[in-house]
């Protein structure tokens, strides 16, 4: 059910990640009503003078829609896409609407969460956002008040980033061979220092293939060996111990992820796989 076209809106944009506790009393059948309430809520915030774009009177419209394609099993709740568009009222009514903010609630293979939650709750543990922080906070607080849920930024630990480096290196991303790029931050210096280390895709994949024992699964030990090989190669050339630095960012042909909890999907074929991994991280954070 993973039609790459339907996930295309996720590609090549920067998404901020949040984990969300189960929504109470949420119903797929009432999306139009929610959209009206949310539109009113944004208008009310703007009345208070918390104008999102100062000096521009914008006509803002919210739409909510179901994306059943962003699921991987029968148990998964259909993803919900929240979009905010604007149109300046000065121009004629048929003027072009401009999409200014998107948010997407989803759960890809979040089975264990949805099986264990009480009646009346909807599990959409992963929330991705692209757009201004001011809209994110209005939308977030409306959902929190309305469905008694809680949003939390989803950071990605260096450990999870190293898993992503190994997993995505191992994926066969056809001809689009982008280098594996790792960005490290050196702690405890008066001036923050970042080290960026790029490895040819073929070399990274060859290294991973020597490390990985069973093609179907990845173990923590394999990820550790993979990273250690990268560290020792770097040390041989530059006499710097990367293992003492903090892994901040991983970039591959499949996606790029930053420890502050942002992600860019770069390959349509792997969007679902990446969402599955992020759903898992979101569930771990709220449990």
Steps between C-alpha positions, in 0.01 A plus 500: 500500500801732485431690182809722463292775336289555810805550716656737247394808701748390769800499267784753515345724765638549848263340757517560874407189701270471800366209700131517596316308773171334391218741407182463704164527323652565157287387206596467133141579409517853643802640317306784334368618835849488650634703207238773564580513872873512432454778244302697761769435758771640270283804425452559874876486562550757224234727657711501816767666292711187478505549126694225336610718212514855622337763285338255261131431545471140399194298439598168658329170429564166666430165338524157662508185289556128545802331342428127534797437267744589778437179691666163483255269673131453573548616860647836403280806527477697171740795500345846534635791297445851635561782252480876544466710185481875466352737252519876522144639512613809307522294185193359333337195655630254242859592579751226546509340845849456634584206726683653798511220758460120504479249780454126471394262778590141424565154632687262271516155661406647836306181577618441854383845603157477338435152639567608857312826524164542671167554325442848357864574424656541155870424464694720260829521691711675235435859395704663220494875446615723216437872549518792743542426870218745582246285313643184653436633849141608421417165336679306774320675784161462326555123465625473858194681639249326274625141523678501835831398346855617542757602236872467558793576266654172386878527515710227335779359716853441363431127547191517277687714247769232473227239436363723224849534349540121491146418386482761227849416376386139466192592294541463130409851384543418130718741302461805721819441689543786745790488739440400860556823690544513876520822699657490847516769761806524727389569857679704768670748269481878552385529137261231378664294228322276253672234294335385182613165362385373160554144382438384142174308480672195344765493775244538777284224352799268453602558861146430624484180295817369667347576842143377455452130564134444415348717226153505658589640839738745660650459845640760736835323478511541120416870527779543758756320282395709198543827691830383656642428153401850390656650814828314463527589131453867589752476784758345270480800269435791734608380845162602642286267714149541363375258763550781753286736292122506480326379182260780404388429146485216247441552128451227241316454169198381699458781752687741720435523872621744765524441875278806566211296358477605137491278196504528121363212293708473183383180330133420433550125516622515862259752651292228667805328645624826650153580639490156660828566677386847615167358625700254709710784651186706570331207677813435709499865608137509617490163675 
